[in-house]
């Protein structure tokens, strides 16, 4: 543009046409060129064409001549004009048709003022915006002028909107006469980022740049249109949004209605009916076809096709064959928001009817029904919505399925309503068990079929179990058993088996309870037998009976091999639905973990997590993370345990309401992990956040919490309080008939506290009992832990023998942390016996294992003992990844993923000040400066391949957890 204006100023006439679709910045570019006119000595004459003035002759010419008064008056004062004719006032020639008069009058022909401008020799810039709306007379004058620009100091700069030219031959001739033509392209993602940075201030960003996810969302929504981008930013500022990840998630919902107010009338003037076509396209969504748009609007199919073709050329729509869509998604949002509610409702209802009649997929029809506010009363809507819900469930989108079913409840009654309520309850079970109970109870009231009622009762019982209401769950199943037996339905045995499994899972002791408990125990005694099951049993029934048999053996600490075999069989049963046995899905995994089949348990936990994510089940995801946290703790993977436990707690937030049956287990895993890393304050904070630092809900489900809270209190210097928790843990397990020490080794832990308090006799009783039970069960971890306690309590060679046997037993297990702990104790004993060489050997191995497990406290103990034993142990890692605690690693990972300090604090249940302190230590240990340095550090780590080893301290970096928002950053 600079070169063109300079050439015109030097006497070499130029013309340039700026082309682009609506909103591409043609006018802005023209104005910038107009601002440069004076720099090149050009006198500026400007005009803007309007569609409303297209029939006004010389409308553009008059706007241009309005700025040429002084030029023509100076030329007229000089006497004769061009060609020897006397100059006349320029006003008299404004409406002169010359030089295009069809019948020239006799005598001298008047000269049009635009032509006279060329003869004055004045350097000029003629700027015309929206040339497509110029009147025909002015276009003829411009054509005359452009043919004579050469060797004149005149620059003609004009803009034209692509797709809006009315097909006038005069306009086409003028457009083809421009010497230069510039087509404006869409903004790139980099352009979008630069404009966003100029528009918003980003105080939290280290480099002042907007979030890349925000930039990508804006670029996708606007398609690179400068006008749409600025309109979108104006709406964002109106809503107080910043260019971050949260705004990126909301971009699709923002509707800059000014866009519709500006563009719809413009398109409608160019192509009558265009606004209605855009509205219909916005309503139909999902790649509608031109014939469907025509039917929705009641238009002629060919006429609608012409309008669609014009809008495609104008850049508003895209078209492939007969399939149509919006070129820029934000335009659809704006168009949809501007349609009056009553008309929008009518269009969606009509669209649903047409799509259903044309055989469109149920999901597309359901999307239209969702947007209809009124009740249609059509018989087919119920089945369509239920079918669509089933389809999206298969794709793992329960939220959308829930919306379909809730819309169906507005349309349906009777048995159809019962089916919808049941389906809705099953979906809610995957996210909100409390809501599921309400829907399922209403479905039960409407369901006449006994078999159907039995299925609904199963779902209700599982929801109540998840909510920590086992008595209600059992009552629901008991009522179902009686109902099914009276109708002689086979579902009675299914409900009976499920009831017995839940009783076993809730650790109800039928041997030492009330008469009702004794009767229930007698009723359940033979449920798991005989095995194998009947050939006609369903997968659910087989899973229930096998799980019950395995859990019963595990609970009593008997027949370990048989329990493992039954658990493996239960895991092979096919899961048939989203809610399938959701409260008892992990029972086989519990049995495997207690039987020290930890590798298989971890593998099955991973499969369960994958299924939960595929199904979109937040409930199952919580259960799976909670289960894997326990398994990882047993293997000694402390960072992994802490990570899973916190992931399990994230859906629940910081509210203790209801205390889901898995909440206690997850908080227990958090406390246990932080105990091993020495972060006692954070462990106490976790208990406080869930209101579990005082009263603990009743039941054996919270025994693990009491166990680890007792250990925490002992570590904090409160042995009596800790012992009370451990003994209460044991009381609850004993009352529930949980005799197996593989569940929780509370006896050995309590024995060590008793011994520390000088109560040796009580300690020995507990240790002997646990060791005998552990040997009877045959679990290596439980036996090793009991032997360790026995060795620490025994004197002389007996203690050494017990510790050596504990090492031998644990060597054959996957319990690395327990092995490290026994090796440390054995090394200390050897050091006290002056066998320093053997002591150093055991302690070095213990330190290595403890560091691999992420157990900082035990590793430090082993190192200190090595120093006392005269060794020179390697210094503990003070720099690099291995120097970070699990909490520091998690905080650093979330910082790299661009979570703010406030967001990190909320997810980890700590204060912002705690997060700041963690980050300060991370920066120091990694020798980086701020978040930008942290991101660079891990980028280099990833490139070097260091983040992929099996070391727990390094694996935490290579696996981006669900909920981490920026996997690329990790």
HUDAPE-V114612 format. One record per residue. N is the residue number from 1. SS is DSSP state (2 for helix, 1 for strand, 0 for the rest). NEAR is the number of other ideal C-beta (glycine too) atoms within 12 Angstrom. D_LAST is the distance of its C-alpha to the last C-alpha in Angstrom with 1 decimal. Layout:
N;SS;NEAR;D_LAST / N;SS;NEAR;D_LAST
This chain:
1;0;27;44.9 / 2;2;18;45.9 / 3;2;17;47.7 / 4;2;32;49.5 / 5;2;37;50.8 / 6;2;23;51.9 / 7;2;28;53.8 / 8;2;41;55.6 / 9;2;28;56.5 / 10;0;20;58.1 / 11;0;22;60.2 / 12;0;22;58.3 / 13;0;33;57.7 / 14;1;37;54.3 / 15;1;39;52.7 / 16;1;38;49.1 / 17;1;38;47.7 / 18;1;38;44.2 / 19;1;32;43.0 / 20;1;34;40.2 / 21;0;42;39.6 / 22;0;41;39.9 / 23;0;41;37.3 / 24;0;36;36.3 / 25;0;30;37.7 / 26;2;37;41.1 / 27;2;30;43.0 / 28;2;20;40.7 / 29;2;27;41.0 / 30;2;38;44.8 / 31;2;21;45.0 / 32;2;20;43.3 / 33;2;38;45.8 / 34;2;33;48.6 / 35;2;21;47.5 / 36;2;26;48.0 / 37;2;33;51.5 / 38;2;15;53.2 / 39;2;19;51.5 / 40;2;30;53.3 / 41;0;20;56.6 / 42;0;36;56.4 / 43;1;31;58.0 / 44;1;33;55.7 / 45;1;36;56.9 / 46;1;32;54.5 / 47;1;39;54.6 / 48;1;27;52.4 / 49;0;40;53.5 / 50;0;23;53.3 / 51;2;26;53.8 / 52;2;15;56.4 / 53;2;23;58.5 / 54;0;28;58.4 / 55;0;17;62.0 / 56;0;21;63.3 / 57;0;22;65.0 / 58;0;33;63.9 / 59;2;31;61.2 / 60;2;42;58.9 / 61;2;41;61.9 / 62;2;30;63.0 / 63;2;28;59.7 / 64;2;40;59.7 / 65;2;36;63.3 / 66;2;22;62.8 / 67;0;27;61.2 / 68;0;37;63.9 / 69;2;21;66.9 / 70;2;18;67.4 / 71;2;30;67.0 / 72;2;38;69.6 / 73;2;20;72.0 / 74;2;19;72.0 / 75;2;28;72.7 / 76;2;28;75.5 / 77;0;16;77.2 / 78;0;16;77.9 / 79;0;13;80.6 / 80;1;15;80.2 / 81;0;27;77.0 / 82;2;26;75.9 / 83;2;14;78.6 / 84;2;10;81.4 / 85;0;19;81.0 / 86;1;16;81.4 / 87;0;26;78.2 / 88;0;23;77.9 / 89;0;19;75.6 / 90;2;35;72.1 / 91;2;17;72.1 / 92;2;18;74.9 / 93;2;31;72.7 / 94;0;31;69.6 / 95;0;23;70.6 / 96;0;29;72.3 / 97;0;25;71.3 / 98;0;28;72.2 / 99;0;24;71.4 / 100;0;26;70.6 / 101;0;17;73.8 / 102;0;9;74.9 / 103;0;9;78.6 / 104;0;14;79.2 / 105;0;12;82.1 / 106;0;6;85.1 / 107;0;7;85.1 / 108;0;15;82.4 / 109;0;20;78.9 / 110;0;28;76.7 / 111;0;34;73.4 / 112;0;39;70.2 / 113;2;43;68.6 / 114;2;45;65.3 / 115;2;37;67.5 / 116;2;39;69.3 / 117;2;43;66.1 / 118;2;33;65.7 / 119;2;28;69.2 / 120;2;30;68.6 / 121;0;19;66.4 / 122;0;29;63.9 / 123;0;32;60.3 / 124;1;41;58.4 / 125;1;43;55.0 / 126;1;47;55.3 / 127;1;43;52.1 / 128;1;48;52.0 / 129;1;31;49.1 / 130;0;38;48.9 / 131;2;47;51.6 / 132;2;40;51.5 / 133;2;34;53.4 / 134;0;42;56.1 / 135;0;34;59.8 / 136;2;28;61.7 / 137;2;31;64.3 / 138;2;43;61.7 / 139;2;39;59.9 / 140;2;34;63.2 / 141;2;44;63.7 / 142;2;42;60.2 / 143;2;33;61.1 / 144;2;31;64.3 / 145;2;38;62.5 / 146;2;34;59.7 / 147;0;23;62.4 / 148;0;24;63.9 / 149;0;33;60.8 / 150;0;19;61.3 / 151;0;15;62.6 / 152;0;31;62.2 / 153;0;32;60.0 / 154;1;46;58.2 / 155;1;45;54.5 / 156;1;48;53.9 / 157;1;43;50.3 / 158;1;48;49.6 / 159;1;44;46.8 / 160;1;41;46.8 / 161;1;41;44.6 / 162;0;32;43.7 / 163;0;32;45.0 / 164;0;37;47.4 / 165;0;33;50.3 / 166;0;28;53.3 / 167;0;16;54.7 / 168;0;23;57.6 / 169;2;15;59.2 / 170;2;27;60.0 / 171;2;34;56.4 / 172;2;18;55.3 / 173;2;18;57.8 / 174;2;34;56.6 / 175;2;34;52.9 / 176;2;18;53.9 / 177;0;28;55.8 / 178;0;32;52.8 / 179;0;25;52.4 / 180;1;24;48.6 / 181;1;22;46.1 / 182;1;26;42.5 / 183;1;20;40.1 / 184;0;30;37.2 / 185;0;18;33.9 / 186;0;26;30.9 / 187;0;30;28.4 / 188;0;18;25.3 / 189;2;24;21.8 / 190;2;17;22.0 / 191;2;23;25.4 / 192;2;36;24.0 / 193;2;31;21.4 / 194;2;22;24.2 / 195;2;30;26.6 / 196;2;41;24.2 / 197;2;24;23.7 / 198;2;18;27.4 / 199;2;26;28.1 / 200;0;30;25.8 / 201;0;15;25.1 / 202;0;25;21.5 / 203;0;14;22.2 / 204;0;26;18.8 / 205;0;27;16.8 / 206;0;20;16.8 / 207;0;19;17.9 / 208;0;18;20.0 / 209;0;26;18.4 / 210;0;38;18.0 / 211;0;37;14.9 / 212;2;30;14.0 / 213;2;30;14.3 / 214;2;39;17.7 / 215;2;37;18.8 / 216;2;26;18.2 / 217;2;34;20.0 / 218;2;48;22.9 / 219;2;34;23.3 / 220;2;27;23.5 / 221;2;38;25.9 / 222;2;44;28.2 / 223;0;34;28.1 / 224;0;32;28.2 / 225;0;40;31.5 / 226;2;34;32.1 / 227;2;37;34.5 / 228;2;46;32.4 / 229;2;43;29.4 / 230;2;29;31.6 / 231;2;34;33.1 / 232;2;48;29.8 / 233;2;35;28.9 / 234;2;23;32.3 / 235;2;30;31.7 / 236;2;33;28.3 / 237;2;20;30.2 / 238;2;15;32.9 / 239;0;18;30.5 / 240;0;12;28.9 / 241;0;29;25.4 / 242;0;25;22.9 / 243;0;40;20.4 / 244;0;33;17.4 / 245;2;29;15.5 / 246;2;25;18.6 / 247;2;32;20.9 / 248;2;31;19.0 / 249;2;17;19.8 / 250;2;25;23.4 / 251;2;37;24.1 / 252;2;19;25.8 / 253;2;24;28.2 / 254;0;34;29.4 / 255;0;32;32.8 / 256;0;40;34.3 / 257;2;24;37.9 / 258;2;26;39.2 / 259;2;40;37.9 / 260;2;32;40.1 / 261;2;18;43.0 / 262;2;24;42.8 / 263;2;41;42.1 / 264;2;33;44.0 / 265;2;21;47.4 / 266;2;31;46.7 / 267;2;39;46.0 / 268;2;27;48.9 / 269;2;27;51.3 / 270;2;32;50.3 / 271;0;34;50.4 / 272;0;18;52.2 / 273;0;28;50.4 / 274;2;38;46.9 / 275;2;30;45.8 / 276;2;30;46.8 / 277;2;41;45.0 / 278;2;45;41.8 / 279;2;39;42.2 / 280;2;43;42.9 / 281;2;44;39.9 / 282;2;41;37.7 / 283;2;38;39.3 / 284;2;41;39.1 / 285;0;30;35.5 / 286;0;24;34.0 / 287;0;22;35.6 / 288;0;40;39.2 / 289;1;29;42.0 / 290;2;35;44.8 / 291;2;25;47.5 / 292;2;36;45.7 / 293;2;42;45.4 / 294;2;29;49.1 / 295;2;24;50.0 / 296;2;37;48.0 / 297;2;33;49.8 / 298;0;16;53.1 / 299;0;24;53.2 / 300;0;16;54.7 / 301;2;20;52.1 / 302;2;13;53.0 / 303;2;23;53.0 / 304;2;35;49.6 / 305;2;27;48.4 / 306;2;22;49.8 / 307;2;38;48.0 / 308;2;43;44.6 / 309;2;23;45.2 / 310;2;33;45.9 / 311;2;46;42.8 / 312;2;32;40.7 / 313;2;27;42.4 / 314;0;38;41.7 / 315;0;35;38.0 / 316;0;49;37.9 / 317;1;41;37.5 / 318;1;26;36.3 / 319;1;29;38.6 / 320;1;14;38.6 / 321;0;14;41.9 / 322;0;20;42.9 / 323;1;20;39.3 / 324;1;36;38.4 / 325;1;30;35.3 / 326;1;41;34.2 / 327;0;34;32.9 / 328;0;41;31.0 / 329;2;34;29.8 / 330;2;44;30.5 / 331;2;45;34.1 / 332;2;39;34.4 / 333;2;30;33.2 / 334;2;38;35.7 / 335;2;41;38.5 / 336;2;35;38.0 / 337;2;26;38.0 / 338;2;28;41.2 / 339;0;29;43.1 / 340;0;13;45.5 / 341;2;16;44.6 / 342;2;13;47.9 / 343;2;21;47.5 / 344;2;25;43.8 / 345;2;23;44.9 / 346;2;25;47.7 / 347;2;35;45.6 / 348;2;36;43.0 / 349;2;30;45.9 / 350;2;28;47.6 / 351;2;39;44.4 / 352;2;39;43.8 / 353;2;25;47.4 / 354;2;29;47.3 / 355;2;34;44.0 / 356;2;30;45.5 / 357;2;17;48.8 / 358;0;19;47.1 / 359;0;11;45.2 / 360;0;27;41.7 / 361;0;19;38.9 / 362;2;29;39.2 / 363;2;32;35.7 / 364;2;32;36.8 / 365;2;40;40.0 / 366;2;40;38.3 / 367;2;32;36.0 / 368;2;40;39.2 / 369;2;44;40.9 / 370;2;33;38.0 / 371;0;30;38.9 / 372;0;31;42.6 / 373;0;16;43.7 / 374;0;20;47.2 / 375;0;18;48.3 / 376;0;30;49.4 / 377;0;14;51.5 / 378;0;23;50.9 / 379;0;14;51.3 / 380;0;24;48.4 / 381;2;37;45.6 / 382;2;36;45.1 / 383;2;26;44.6 / 384;2;39;42.3 / 385;2;44;40.0 / 386;2;39;39.9 / 387;2;30;39.3 / 388;2;39;36.4 / 389;2;40;34.9 / 390;2;30;35.1 / 391;2;23;33.5 / 392;2;32;30.3 / 393;2;32;30.1 / 394;2;19;29.9 / 395;0;18;26.8 / 396;0;24;25.1 / 397;0;26;26.0 / 398;2;40;28.2 / 399;2;22;28.0 / 400;2;26;29.7 / 401;2;40;32.1 / 402;2;35;33.1 / 403;2;25;33.9 / 404;2;42;36.2 / 405;2;43;38.0 / 406;2;29;38.6 / 407;2;35;40.1 / 408;2;40;42.2 / 409;2;31;43.7 / 410;0;23;45.1 / 411;0;32;47.0 / 412;0;33;48.1 / 413;0;19;50.7 / 414;2;17;52.1 / 415;2;20;50.7 / 416;2;26;48.1 / 417;2;27;46.8 / 418;2;32;46.6 / 419;2;34;44.4 / 420;2;41;42.1 / 421;2;40;41.9 / 422;2;41;41.3 / 423;2;44;38.4 / 424;2;44;37.0 / 425;2;46;37.3 / 426;2;44;35.5 / 427;2;44;32.6 / 428;2;40;32.6 / 429;0;46;32.6 / 430;0;44;29.1 / 431;0;34;28.0 / 432;0;29;31.0 / 433;2;43;33.6 / 434;2;24;35.9 / 435;2;27;36.2 / 436;2;41;36.7 / 437;2;34;39.7 / 438;2;22;41.4 / 439;2;37;41.0 / 440;2;40;42.0 / 441;2;30;45.1 / 442;2;24;46.3 / 443;2;36;45.8 / 444;2;31;47.8 / 445;2;19;50.6 / 446;2;26;50.8 / 447;0;31;50.4 / 448;0;17;53.9 / 449;0;21;52.9 / 450;2;26;52.8 / 451;2;23;50.2 / 452;2;28;48.0 / 453;2;35;48.5 / 454;2;39;47.6 / 455;2;36;44.2 / 456;2;43;43.6 / 457;2;43;44.7 / 458;2;48;42.1 / 459;2;47;39.3 / 460;2;47;40.9 / 461;2;51;41.2 / 462;2;47;37.5 / 463;2;42;36.5 / 464;2;36;38.9 / 465;2;43;37.6 / 466;2;47;34.0 / 467;0;33;35.5 / 468;0;30;37.2 / 469;0;29;40.7 / 470;2;34;41.9 / 471;2;24;45.6 / 472;2;25;45.3 / 473;2;38;43.5 / 474;2;34;46.3 / 475;2;22;48.9 / 476;2;34;47.4 / 477;2;43;47.5 / 478;2;29;51.0 / 479;2;25;52.3 / 480;2;38;50.8 / 481;2;35;52.5 / 482;2;22;55.8 / 483;2;27;55.5 / 484;2;30;54.5 / 485;2;20;57.3 / 486;2;14;59.9 / 487;0;19;58.9 / 488;0;12;58.8 / 489;0;24;55.3 / 490;0;21;53.2 / 491;2;32;50.2 / 492;2;30;52.0 / 493;2;31;50.9 / 494;2;38;47.2 / 495;2;42;47.3 / 496;2;37;49.1 / 497;2;42;46.6 / 498;2;46;43.7 / 499;2;43;45.6 / 500;2;39;46.1 / 501;2;45;42.5 / 502;2;44;41.4 / 503;2;40;44.2 / 504;2;42;43.0 / 505;2;42;39.4 / 506;0;41;40.6 / 507;0;37;42.6 / 508;0;35;45.9 / 509;0;27;48.6 / 510;0;28;51.5 / 511;0;21;53.6 / 512;0;15;54.1 / 513;0;20;53.7 / 514;0;13;56.1 / 515;2;11;58.5 / 516;2;17;56.0 / 517;2;24;53.3 / 518;2;17;55.8 / 519;2;15;56.7 / 520;2;30;53.1 / 521;2;25;52.6 / 522;2;16;55.6 / 523;2;24;54.5 / 524;2;36;51.0 / 525;0;20;52.5 / 526;0;18;52.9 / 527;0;35;50.1 / 528;0;33;48.0 / 529;0;18;51.1 / 530;0;11;52.4 / 531;0;21;49.5 / 532;0;15;48.9 / 533;0;28;48.7 / 534;0;15;51.0 / 535;0;8;50.1 / 536;0;11;49.9 / 537;0;21;47.3 / 538;0;28;44.2 / 539;2;24;40.7 / 540;2;35;40.3 / 541;2;34;43.5 / 542;2;31;42.7 / 543;2;39;39.3 / 544;2;44;41.1 / 545;2;41;43.9 / 546;2;40;41.8 / 547;2;45;39.4 / 548;2;41;42.4 / 549;2;41;44.0 / 550;2;44;41.0 / 551;2;45;40.3 / 552;2;39;43.9 / 553;2;36;44.1 / 554;2;44;40.9 / 555;2;40;42.1 / 556;2;32;45.4 / 557;0;33;44.0 / 558;0;24;46.1 / 559;0;25;45.8 / 560;2;33;42.3 / 561;2;20;42.5 / 562;2;26;43.9 / 563;2;40;41.2 / 564;2;34;38.5 / 565;2;24;40.3 / 566;2;37;40.7 / 567;2;38;37.0 / 568;2;25;36.1 / 569;2;26;38.6 / 570;2;40;37.3 / 571;2;34;33.8 / 572;0;18;35.3 / 573;0;28;36.7 / 574;0;15;35.2 / 575;0;26;33.5 / 576;0;18;35.5 / 577;0;31;34.0 / 578;0;40;31.2 / 579;0;40;33.1 / 580;0;31;34.4 / 581;0;44;35.4 / 582;0;47;32.4 / 583;0;42;33.7 / 584;0;45;34.7 / 585;0;46;32.1 / 586;0;45;30.7 / 587;2;44;34.1 / 588;2;44;34.1 / 589;2;41;30.8 / 590;2;44;32.3 / 591;2;49;35.3 / 592;2;40;33.2 / 593;2;45;31.2 / 594;2;41;34.6 / 595;0;42;36.1 / 596;0;36;33.4 / 597;0;37;32.2 / 598;2;34;28.6 / 599;2;21;27.0 / 600;2;24;28.6 / 601;2;37;27.6 / 602;2;30;23.9 / 603;2;19;24.2 / 604;2;32;26.0 / 605;2;43;23.6 / 606;2;24;20.8 / 607;2;25;23.3 / 608;2;36;24.2 / 609;2;34;20.7 / 610;2;20;20.3 / 611;2;27;23.7 / 612;2;37;23.0 / 613;2;24;20.1 / 614;2;22;22.3 / 615;2;35;25.1 / 616;0;26;23.3 / 617;0;41;25.0 / 618;2;33;23.5 / 619;2;42;26.4 / 620;2;43;25.8 / 621;2;39;22.0 / 622;2;41;23.1 / 623;2;44;25.7 / 624;2;40;23.6 / 625;2;44;20.9 / 626;2;48;23.9 / 627;2;44;25.5 / 628;2;44;22.7 / 629;2;47;22.3 / 630;2;43;25.9 / 631;2;43;25.6 / 632;2;43;22.8 / 633;2;47;24.8 / 634;2;48;27.8 / 635;2;38;26.0 / 636;0;36;24.8 / 637;0;42;21.1 / 638;2;47;20.8 / 639;2;46;17.0 / 640;2;41;16.9 / 641;2;45;20.0 / 642;2;47;18.8 / 643;2;41;15.6 / 644;2;45;17.9 / 645;2;49;20.6 / 646;2;45;18.6 / 647;2;40;17.3 / 648;2;44;21.0 / 649;2;40;22.1 / 650;2;30;19.9 / 651;0;31;22.3 / 652;0;36;25.3 / 653;0;18;24.1 / 654;0;25;26.2 / 655;0;15;29.5 / 656;0;28;31.6 / 657;0;15;33.7 / 658;0;24;35.0 / 659;0;29;33.0 / 660;0;38;31.8 / 661;0;42;32.8 / 662;0;45;29.2 / 663;2;43;28.4 / 664;2;43;30.5 / 665;2;47;28.9 / 666;2;46;25.3 / 667;2;47;26.5 / 668;2;43;28.3 / 669;2;44;25.2 / 670;2;52;23.4 / 671;2;47;26.6 / 672;2;42;26.9 / 673;2;47;23.5 / 674;2;44;23.9 / 675;2;41;27.4 / 676;2;44;26.1 / 677;2;38;23.8 / 678;0;27;26.6 / 679;0;38;25.1 / 680;2;27;28.3 / 681;2;23;28.2 / 682;2;35;25.0 / 683;2;40;26.7 / 684;2;28;29.7 / 685;2;27;27.7 / 686;2;41;26.2 / 687;2;38;29.8 / 688;2;23;31.0 / 689;2;30;28.5 / 690;0;38;29.8 / 691;0;22;33.4 / 692;0;35;33.6 / 693;0;24;34.8 / 694;0;15;38.4 / 695;0;17;39.8 / 696;0;32;38.0 / 697;0;28;38.8 / 698;0;22;41.4 / 699;0;32;40.9 / 700;2;40;39.4 / 701;2;40;36.1 / 702;2;38;35.3 / 703;2;37;36.8 / 704;2;45;33.4 / 705;2;48;32.7 / 706;2;43;36.1 / 707;2;45;35.5 / 708;2;45;32.3 / 709;2;45;33.6 / 710;2;39;36.7 / 711;2;38;34.8 / 712;2;41;33.0 / 713;2;30;36.3 / 714;2;29;37.8 / 715;2;29;35.0 / 716;0;25;35.6 / 717;0;12;39.3 / 718;0;20;40.8 / 719;2;26;42.2 / 720;2;20;44.7 / 721;2;24;42.2 / 722;2;32;39.8 / 723;2;34;42.7 / 724;2;24;43.7 / 725;2;41;40.3 / 726;2;40;40.5 / 727;2;28;44.0 / 728;2;30;43.3 / 729;2;39;40.5 / 730;2;33;43.1 / 731;2;23;45.7 / 732;2;33;43.5 / 733;2;37;42.7 / 734;2;28;46.3 / 735;2;24;47.6 / 736;0;34;45.4 / 737;0;29;46.5 / 738;0;37;43.2 / 739;0;35;44.8 / 740;0;44;42.1 / 741;0;45;40.5 / 742;0;47;37.5 / 743;0;43;36.5 / 744;0;46;36.5 / 745;0;46;38.3 / 746;2;47;39.7 / 747;2;43;43.0 / 748;2;45;41.8 / 749;2;43;39.7 / 750;2;43;42.6 / 751;2;39;44.9 / 752;2;37;43.1 / 753;2;36;43.3 / 754;2;31;47.0 / 755;2;29;47.6 / 756;2;22;46.1 / 757;0;21;48.4 / 758;0;11;51.4 / 759;0;21;51.8 / 760;2;20;51.9 / 761;2;15;54.1 / 762;2;24;51.7 / 763;2;30;48.8 / 764;2;26;50.7 / 765;2;22;51.5 / 766;2;35;48.0 / 767;2;39;46.7 / 768;2;25;49.6 / 769;2;28;48.9 / 770;2;42;45.2 / 771;2;35;45.8 / 772;2;22;48.5 / 773;2;35;46.4 / 774;2;39;43.4 / 775;2;25;45.7 / 776;2;23;47.2 / 777;2;36;43.8 / 778;0;30;42.7 / 779;0;44;39.1 / 780;2;34;37.9 / 781;2;45;35.5 / 782;2;43;38.1 / 783;2;40;40.8 / 784;2;46;38.9 / 785;2;44;38.1 / 786;2;45;41.8 / 787;2;43;43.0 / 788;2;43;40.9 / 789;2;42;42.5 / 790;2;42;45.9 / 791;2;37;45.5 / 792;2;35;44.6 / 793;2;36;47.7 / 794;0;29;50.1 / 795;0;16;52.1 / 796;0;13;52.8 / 797;2;13;52.3 / 798;2;19;51.5 / 799;2;29;48.3 / 800;2;30;47.3 / 801;2;19;48.2 / 802;2;34;46.1 / 803;2;38;43.0 / 804;2;29;43.5 / 805;2;28;43.9 / 806;2;43;40.7 / 807;2;38;38.8 / 808;2;20;40.5 / 809;2;32;39.6 / 810;2;38;35.9 / 811;2;22;35.5 / 812;0;19;36.0 / 813;0;32;33.3 / 814;0;31;29.5 / 815;0;38;29.8 / 816;2;36;28.4 / 817;2;45;28.3 / 818;2;44;32.0 / 819;2;40;33.0 / 820;2;42;31.5 / 821;2;45;33.4 / 822;2;48;36.7 / 823;2;43;36.3 / 824;2;42;36.0 / 825;2;41;39.1 / 826;2;41;41.0 / 827;2;43;40.1 / 828;2;33;41.5 / 829;2;35;44.6 / 830;2;30;45.1 / 831;2;29;44.7 / 832;2;19;47.3 / 833;0;20;49.6 / 834;0;13;49.3 / 835;0;20;47.8 / 836;2;22;45.2 / 837;2;17;44.1 / 838;2;25;43.3 / 839;2;32;41.7 / 840;2;29;39.3 / 841;2;23;38.4 / 842;2;38;37.4 / 843;2;42;35.6 / 844;2;29;33.5 / 845;2;29;32.4 / 846;2;45;31.8 / 847;2;38;29.6 / 848;2;28;27.5 / 849;2;35;27.2 / 850;2;41;26.4 / 851;2;38;23.6 / 852;2;31;22.1 / 853;2;40;22.4 / 854;0;48;20.9 / 855;0;42;24.4 / 856;2;38;24.8 / 857;2;32;28.3 / 858;2;39;29.7 / 859;2;42;28.3 / 860;2;26;29.9 / 861;2;29;33.1 / 862;2;42;33.3 / 863;2;30;32.8 / 864;2;22;35.5 / 865;2;33;37.9 / 866;2;35;37.3 / 867;2;23;38.4 / 868;2;21;41.5 / 869;0;32;42.2 / 870;0;16;42.4 / 871;0;24;39.3 / 872;0;11;36.9 / 873;0;28;33.5 / 874;0;17;30.5 / 875;0;16;29.1 / 876;0;26;26.3 / 877;0;24;23.0 / 878;0;15;22.8 / 879;0;18;20.1 / 880;0;23;16.7 / 881;2;36;14.3 / 882;2;31;17.5 / 883;2;25;19.0 / 884;0;37;16.7 / 885;0;37;18.1 / 886;2;44;16.3 / 887;2;44;16.5 / 888;2;40;15.2 / 889;2;47;12.1 / 890;2;49;11.6 / 891;2;41;12.5 / 892;2;41;10.1 / 893;2;44;7.1 / 894;2;41;8.8 / 895;2;42;9.7 / 896;2;39;6.4 / 897;0;33;6.2 / 898;0;37;9.8 / 899;0;34;12.0 / 900;0;28;15.3 / 901;2;26;17.1 / 902;2;19;19.5 / 903;2;25;17.0 / 904;2;37;15.5 / 905;2;27;19.1 / 906;2;23;20.2 / 907;2;33;17.7 / 908;2;40;18.5 / 909;0;35;22.1 / 910;0;35;22.5 / 911;0;20;23.8 / 912;2;19;22.1 / 913;2;15;23.9 / 914;2;27;22.3 / 915;2;31;18.8 / 916;2;21;20.0 / 917;2;24;21.5 / 918;2;35;18.4 / 919;2;37;16.4 / 920;2;22;19.4 / 921;2;25;19.4 / 922;2;37;15.8 / 923;2;26;16.6 / 924;2;21;19.8 / 925;2;27;18.6 / 926;2;34;15.9 / 927;0;17;18.4 / 928;0;28;16.3 / 929;0;17;17.6 / 930;2;20;16.0 / 931;2;31;12.7 / 932;2;22;12.8 / 933;2;23;13.4 / 934;2;38;10.6 / 935;2;29;8.1 / 936;2;21;10.4 / 937;2;33;10.6 / 938;2;35;7.2 / 939;2;20;7.6 / 940;2;17;11.0 / 941;2;28;10.1 / 942;2;22;8.4 / 943;2;12;11.5 / 944;2;15;13.8 / 945;0;12;13.0 / 946;2;21;13.2 / 947;2;27;10.4 / 948;2;16;12.4 / 949;0;18;15.6 / 950;0;15;17.3 / 951;0;25;17.3 / 952;2;39;16.2 / 953;2;38;14.8 / 954;2;28;12.5 / 955;2;27;11.9 / 956;2;42;10.3 / 957;2;40;7.1 / 958;2;25;7.4 / 959;0;26;8.4 / 960;0;25;6.7 / 961;0;34;10.0 / 962;0;25;12.2 / 963;0;29;12.4 / 964;0;29;8.7 / 965;0;30;9.4 / 966;0;25;6.7 / 967;0;18;5.1 / 968;0;18;5.4 / 969;0;29;3.8 / 970;0;30;0.0
